Amino acid sequence: MHIDLDAFFVSVEQVANPRLRGKPVVVGGQPDRRGVVAAASYEARKFGLHSGMPMKTASRLCPQAIFIEGSFAKYRAASREFMAILADFSPFLEPVGVDEAFLDVTGFESLHGSVHQMATRIKQRIREELGLPASVGIAGSKIVAKIASDLSKPDGLIEVSPRAEAAFLRSLPIGKMPGIGKKTGLRLKSLGVKTIGELAAVPLATLKSHFGLYGELLHRHSRGIDPREVVPPAKAKSISRETTFARDSRHLKYLAATLHYLSERVGSKLRQRGRHARCITLKLRYADFTTITRNQTLKQSTDTDQAISTAGLELMKKALAKDKQPVRLIGIGVSGLVESGRQLDMLDQSGARLERLNQAIDRIRKKYGFGAIQTGRTIRLRDIFPETKAGYKLQTPGLSR
């Protein structure tokens, strides 16, 4: 099964405020600010609104829409409850983001009468316990189950019987197949391929000559062949935070303050998970929407805010020295995660002192809120961003996180 919560962020807001039901609702921010649509209700989608669309464009297309900034913490809590419901039906669960998941129910369907009855019960529990609509696709493979759930939206259920995958896919436009974007779609249309059935008829050699190894994947998926198993989630391989500015900026102290604050959020999450990081990644998006990433591998793994911020700042200064454009978005991330613990340096105890300092700050923030204690560098953000107990409320591309 592929289970997908419909217009997830919007649906959660409608549960909290039933007066929003049946209305064009957009989650992600206010139309007079930077940012993009994180989710749009089906009523809003009728006006052409969709995820990733700039807020100003969404406001122009649908000025009567209700715009909500949203709360990622609220959606994360609903996601945990959603996944817990699915885990009650089968332990073979693979989340895909916060609002969808694959579920291998082989051998468990008989407990509910049939796989169709099992899917119906899953939808009922999600509706009764969370108040959220869910769409479900049932098939013998991931690719077909995903396509089926997409076609069943909103709040639907489609079951594709065994050995009927190719027939089910045959007349569908190629755009319905996951992984086929605009560029691939245009290349396929140049070959005279408009439907998944037509794609299945293209010789493998032809697809490989145009798409390389990806051609093999297209060949299999167009026939409903997908041997991938449902894989339970592994530990996160990276942690990152980013924000979009209300106005593009090249003010170094402002950029550095924001970068340090984001580094604090990343460092806090890193310590919560009991992990250290070996690689720091800076992300910058300039005024012309050009986006770059720059990486630095550390000599020694770390979980301190200061080490993350220092590396990020060095990367930012080098990037800005080469490109004079103002910055639209800034982000910091860590990867190469390893278990906590490091080699002690007998000649330099500053790292150990910083670790103890960060642990003390974590305890204060856990008790009194993230904004209870701040560095001098981030205090300058008070004049720009609203301050809450949970920290500064940043304007991210989708939601404040």
Order of alpha helices (4+ residues) and beta strands (2+ residues): beta-alpha-beta-beta-alpha-alpha-beta-alpha-beta-beta-alpha-beta-alpha-beta-alpha-alpha-alpha-alpha-alpha-beta-alpha-beta-beta-alpha-beta-beta-alpha-alpha-beta-beta
